[in-house]
Every structure is written in C-alpha cells, then in structure tokens.
Amino acid sequence: MSHEAVAEFAQTWGLVYLIAMFAVALAYALWPGNRDKFKRAARLPLEED
C-alpha cells in the first residue's frame, strides 16, 4: 500500500472511530442511571471531611 492510501484510510476510518467514541461518551454522560453518581461527584469538593 502506498502512503497516500494508508493516510486516506486513517483519515476516513479515524474520523468514524472518533465520532463513535464521542457518541458513546455522550450517551454515558447523559444516561439517566448515572445522574446520582455525577451529582455526588459534583458535590464532593464542597464537602468537609
């Protein structure tokens, strides 16, 4: 394979991979079951020992 072919493959499928990973991270962050976990994590710096 030539360098141009490898670069084109990496650009195309790399973009698809990054978009898929972003969608997974977004779904995880917005999943209703994780709401309490994120609320606790947000309050953690404000709690005293």
N, C-alpha and C positions, 0 to 999 in steps of 0.2 A: 504494500500500500504506500502511496505517496504521502508526503507530509500534508499536502492540501486536503486529501481525502480524510486523513485522520483528524485534522483540525476541523473540518466541516462536520464530521461525525460527533466530535466532542462538543462543538458549539450547539448543535441541534439537540442531542440527547442530554447534554448537560443542562440545558435550559429546561427541558421537560422534567428532569430529575429535581432541579431546584424548585420548580413550580409545584411539583408533587409534595416535596418536603415542606414547603410553605403551607400548602393546604392541610397537611397532617398536623402541623404545629398550630395552625389557626383552629382547626377542629378540636384539638386537645384543650386549647386555652378557652374556648367558648362552650365546651361540653358542660351541660347543667350539673352533672355529678361532681365536677371539680370546683364549683363555686365556693363551697365552705372551706376547702383547702386553700384556695387563693385568698379568701378573706382573712383566714387565720395568719397566713404568711404576710399579708399587708399590715396587720396589726402588731406583728412580732417586734419590730424595732421600737414601738411605743410602750411595750410592757416593761415593767420593772421586775427585777429578779426577786 
